[in-house]
Amino acid sequence: MTMTVKFECIYRSCASNKTLNAIDWGYNNIICYSACNAVHLYSYEKESDFSHLQTLIKHTKIITSVHWIKKSDNASEEELLVTSADCTASLWKSEGTIFNLSCTLVGHTNVVQKGIGMHTPNGLILVTLSTDSSVKVWKVMDNEALCTQTISFGNGFCLDAKLSTFSQNNDIIMALANDDAKLHFYIQNDQDLFVPVIKLMGHEDWIQSIDILKDDEDSLMVATASQDCHIRIWKISAILKKDISVDISSELLNVDTTAFITASGATYSVSLESILSGHENWIYSVRWKCFKNEKKEKSLQLLSASMDKTIIIWELDANSNIWLEKVRFGEVGGNTLGFYGAVFSPCGKNIIAHGHQGSIHMWQLNEELQSWEPGLSIGGHYSSVQDIDWDPDGEFLLSCSSDQTTRLHAPFVANGSKNNWYELARPQIHGYDMVCLAVLDRFKFVSAGDEKVLRVFEAPRSFAENLGNLTKLDISSYLKNTMPEGASVPSLGLSNKAVFSEDIIKTNSVEEQDITKHPKDRYPDFYYLPTSLNAPPTEETLLQNTLWPETQKLYGHPYEVFTVAANHAGTLIASACKASKLEHAGIILWSRSTWRQVAYLMFHSLTVTQLAFSPDDEYLLSVSRDRMWALYRHSPNESTLYKKIANLDKKSGVHTRIIWSCSWSFDSEHFVTSSRDKKVAVWKKNKENSDDFVLCSKPLEVEDSATAVSFAPGLVKNKFLIAIGLENGSIILSLFSSDVGWEILQKFDQIISHHLNINRLKFSPIFGDAGSKQKNTDVLQLASCSNDHHVKIYNIYLKSL
């Protein structure tokens, strides 16, 4: 009989893709954002924060844009258009509360970088822009998209597009921003083909964003944002007089007015209304918003996002008829590189923006103070997540990524509400891609980037206090120690430098200082502001004020470090580096008391892919690219501390490809290995010879390369529970016993688990859910990380077995 177990994904962390148009917020109050090859849908309520609704997976390469197809009456959107680097686009349609794939748009020969859509009297039309130098127009009928027109630009390409209509005669107008820095307008003719009518000149560099708003006078307000650091606002109005001479090939420059005529015979004038100068770098996004002001009068606002790290809300002053900067925000410290885009919420009281490093920012309007304040947001790593490790008591999780950061995830324990997980700290922001980490104790960890050095970090006082506030953990014993208040990264530095209380006093002092300067400008090496948190930190706080000081560097590897592990007693660290020869593939053991190398273990001939100490610290297990595992036993009298007692013979044929992962059972009597050969094998201690481990049963054969594996911290139904991660992103939960062998419990498909290679799986070291005072032993938590940029945590409900 096949057994199943109840489970749910309680936490998913992933940044938005580093592309324009990666986020959209519809009138249906659903936020959609691209996350690697997937799209996440969230609802948002100020009182209950973000709530994950659905993950959309269809494409095989990175998502380049998402777009809610709006309706003219601002009703809830029912269609979502997604474009991808796999040369296709997909249309998703709501069926109740679920979005299902309606059709796929196939026809481009290169990356589809943007897609838009609009409902017309003749049906739904879509427009896709590609780097194959073409713009394609599609008509959707009966869940099928038919390409009705292809506009080619030779060696050029289109950067953005928008569709709109005039109410009087239903003329459909399309605005295209090409790489010639001109704004091209097309009108749909009687044959439903778009024909060019006018080109607007004025910008001196590429136009990256267009937005069109229809005002009460049936005029179109067109905003364009350019890499020339300027925004231009154009107005298109209907002309009633039929005797106006029209030059269809005319070009509008500066503030002159010109006109064009449509296929229906209507004539429209185009004028330049304003040029907005306020940003100091490329402007990537503009969005219109029509709202009611304090006098209940309709007013227009324009939201712009720039690479100068700022977002500006512009508003038309009724008295002077001049567009003025109303609010500017978003200036953040750290090593950020500006914003790719920003959008209003349907009510206009929230703004969500995404940055160059995938960060997602939220601001909320304080109506009493009429000020915009940072709010909680969603997000995470923006590149492959390479490794994860739990706090020894299972209360939080650390992750490291190729995005050059290490992040700490934990549940926010609030009275009377569900313990939702958040990113609570960003202990390390580095200059190299991060590849591995190991937690030494609750307030100390070791990590390695794509370099030859291991770095040790210890939590500052500010983190310990905030951890106690947010998770309700008892940290009083740790606060007795002398420790720095926080950390900062010096200019051009790689090491997090400790900041002590006297430095903060100096930083905050304004005596004999230019008080007009920001602290980061006056004291760049001590730019740290202590923050006491009673709610999860905002993106701005995470960027600057949650670093941990670096306390040690461990030198000794000849090449880039690949894996690291710590024993459970907290006395030793084991690490290995990339290697193609025997002399480089050794394992270094480091003492935590002296932070010096105490042993060097040699056996493997290629890179060691993972290391694992047994729970009783009696054994050290290593697996390698050389298709072998090696087992070392603790020998305190030996100079090496651990002595090799067993290894896998290549001739055995158990594993014929790279062994990617390994894990120990809680009793230190068994270990499991997983390999690229699609096999997972469990090994047990030989009762006749304790220095030998033998194969328990026939290896489990899975559908794809087994890249990650983890033993549960105890028996389930008197059997071992093992999680297996695959290269295709799936996770398999299985039971194992020497008598029965393997029993598959559950397979998490890609929508629940991951859609790319899983790099690491880790069960929580304890039964029960993090953040709960009374642990429910029928709950077990499993963490996973993947090349799809995600960190996920699952609750497995054992009572359902």
Salt bridges, closest charged atoms under 4 A:
ASP24 OD2 - LYS70 NZ 3.84
ASP24 OD1 - ARG287 NH1 3.35
GLU78 OE1 - LYS71 NZ 3.54
GLU79 OE1 - HIS119 NE2 2.90
ASP86 OD2 - HIS59 ND1 3.05
ASP132 OD2 - HIS108 ND1 3.11
ASP160 OD1 - LYS114 NZ 2.46
ASP180 OD2 - HIS184 NE2 2.83
ASP216 OD1 - LYS298 NZ 3.77
GLU217 OE1 - LYS235 NZ 3.86
ASP228 OD2 - HIS203 ND1 3.08
ASP228 OD1 - HIS230 ND1 3.85
GLU251 OE2 - LYS182 NZ 3.52
GLU251 OE2 - LYS199 NZ 3.75
ASP308 OD2 - HIS279 ND1 3.15
GLU315 OE1 - LYS326 NZ 3.19
GLU325 OE1 - ARG328 NH2 2.95
GLU367 OE2 - LYS349 NZ 3.09
ASP387 OD1 - ARG760 NE 3.01
ASP389 OD1 - LYS762 NZ 3.33
ASP391 OD2 - ARG442 NH2 3.10
ASP393 OD2 - ARG442 NH2 3.25
GLU395 OE2 - LYS775 NZ 2.99
ASP403 OD2 - HIS381 ND1 2.97
ASP403 OD2 - ARG407 NH2 3.29
GLU423 OE1 - ARG407 NH1 3.27
GLU423 OE2 - ARG426 NE 2.71
ASP441 OD2 - ARG592 NH2 3.33
ASP450 OD1 - LYS578 NZ 3.50
GLU451 OE2 - HIS430 NE2 2.71
GLU451 OE2 - ARG455 NE 2.93
GLU458 OE1 - LYS444 NZ 3.79
GLU485 OE2 - ARG461 NE 3.66
GLU539 OE2 - ARG426 NH1 3.08
GLU540 OE2 - HIS361 ND1 2.72
GLU550 OE1 - ARG455 NH1 3.09
GLU550 OE2 - LYS553 NZ 2.93
ASP617 OD1 - HIS568 ND1 3.14
GLU618 OE2 - ARG633 NE 3.09
ASP626 OD2 - HIS604 ND1 3.06
ASP667 OD1 - HIS670 ND1 3.82
GLU669 OE2 - LYS685 NZ 3.69
ASP677 OD2 - HIS655 ND1 3.38
ASP691 OD1 - ARG633 NH1 2.46
GLU703 OE1 - LYS747 NZ 2.58
GLU743 OE2 - LYS719 NZ 2.22
ASP788 OD2 - HIS754 ND1 3.14
ASP788 OD2 - HIS755 ND1 3.60
ASP788 OD1 - HIS790 ND1 3.30
